[in-house]
Amino acid sequence: MTKIQRFIKAVEKMAKKIGAEPIENSVLSYKFKVDTKVGPYMFGLHHNRDEKRVKVYSIFGRFDDVDKAKEVCDCNPYSGKHNFHYFNANHCLDFFQDFLEDVTGKDMGMRKEI
């Protein structure tokens, strides 16, 4: 399994662990929706499956209620977007997990390097 495949699996595992629901037939890149302290947060992956071309690991997301979201994180103050972009897959996963735990109040209890 390639590193990008392990990254994708790790994000999917986090989504399941935190209680996110899959979004079926999304016209956007959002694949999951999770209830947070400030309303729904939708998130998904944008990736290039070509392992040799992967330079940045990214998770994209946005809150439905922008005003409430601004109270708990440094999201875009106009769109509610809160994204994660890192050159290191493990850093991306760590910061995303910390974020999910903060906004949901749940402890996922999992740390694993890919």
C-alpha positions as MATLAB code, in Angstrom:
seq = 'MTKIQRFIKAVEKMAKKIGAEPIENSVLSYKFKVDTKVGPYMFGLHHNRDEKRVKVYSIFGRFDDVDKAKEVCDCNPYSGKHNFHYFNANHCLDFFQDFLEDVTGKDMGMRKEI';
ca = [
       0.000    0.000    0.000;
       1.393    3.417   -0.934;
       1.703    6.317    1.491;
      -1.188    8.218   -0.135;
      -3.384    5.109    0.170;
      -2.478    4.842    3.863;
      -3.247    8.560    4.273;
      -6.691    8.128    2.685;
      -7.426    5.080    4.869;
      -6.322    6.974    7.989;
      -8.683    9.879    7.234;
     -11.536    7.452    6.557;
     -10.791    5.704    9.857;
     -10.841    9.048   11.693;
     -14.162    9.897   10.094;
     -15.671    6.638   11.292;
     -14.132    6.929   14.773;
     -15.437   10.478   15.302;
     -18.932    9.493   14.113;
     -18.942   11.297   10.764;
     -21.597   10.266    8.288;
     -20.756    9.707    4.620;
     -22.208   12.267    2.218;
     -23.658   10.454   -0.770;
     -23.549   12.019   -4.237;
     -21.845   15.200   -3.087;
     -21.237   17.613   -5.960;
     -18.385   19.078   -3.921;
     -15.310   17.244   -2.682;
     -16.832   16.803    0.776;
     -17.297   13.129    1.590;
     -18.129   13.231    5.320;
     -20.242   15.293    7.691;
     -19.724   15.403   11.439;
     -21.715   17.189   14.129;
     -19.596   19.598   16.138;
     -20.153   21.976   19.052;
     -21.024   24.681   16.504;
     -22.959   22.698   13.923;
     -22.083   20.479   10.981;
     -18.568   20.343    9.508;
     -18.176   18.713    6.101;
     -14.800   17.426    4.965;
     -13.077   15.422    2.286;
      -9.796   14.774    0.557;
      -8.250   16.211   -2.517;
      -5.366   14.108   -3.652;
      -3.403   12.890   -6.588;
      -3.263    9.107   -6.513;
       0.113    9.174   -8.259;
       2.489    8.651   -5.336;
       5.376   10.272   -7.199;
       3.402   13.493   -7.701;
       2.138   13.920   -4.143;
       3.760   17.013   -2.692;
       1.100   18.169   -0.240;
      -1.384   16.173    1.826;
      -4.693   18.024    2.068;
      -7.996   17.731    3.880;
     -10.648   20.258    2.909;
     -13.609   21.191    5.057;
     -16.130   23.855    5.939;
     -18.690   24.671    8.579;
     -22.327   25.395    7.776;
     -22.612   28.159   10.379;
     -19.706   30.526    9.793;
     -20.390   32.837   12.746;
     -20.469   29.989   15.247;
     -17.421   28.339   13.678;
     -15.359   31.505   14.179;
     -15.872   31.031   17.929;
     -13.998   27.695   17.999;
     -11.404   27.890   15.234;
      -9.585   30.156   12.848;
     -11.739   29.329    9.841;
     -12.270   31.565    6.837;
     -14.517   34.314    8.266;
     -16.629   34.493    5.111;
     -16.977   30.908    3.898;
     -16.440   28.829    7.055;
     -13.737   26.831    5.311;
     -11.101   25.219    7.509;
      -8.517   23.227    5.586;
      -5.327   21.316    6.334;
      -2.324   21.334    3.971;
       0.988   19.780    4.990;
       4.025   18.383    3.226;
       4.142   15.589    5.802;
       1.195   13.162    5.914;
       1.576   12.479    9.638;
       1.557   16.188   10.479;
      -1.638   16.610    8.467;
      -3.283   13.697   10.282;
      -2.148   14.910   13.715;
      -3.432   18.452   13.239;
      -6.693   17.190   11.732;
      -7.249   14.807   14.623;
      -6.563   17.571   17.167;
      -9.040   19.775   15.325;
     -11.759   17.090   15.238;
     -11.313   16.364   18.935;
     -11.523   20.076   19.784;
     -14.642   20.846   17.753;
     -16.537   17.670   18.690;
     -15.391   17.286   22.298;
     -14.588   13.629   21.615;
     -11.312   11.829   22.279;
     -10.440    9.609   19.344;
      -7.604    7.941   21.260;
      -5.638    7.037   18.190;
      -2.218    8.159   17.065;
      -0.492    6.192   14.391;
       2.138    7.096   11.883;
       1.539    6.064    8.313;
];
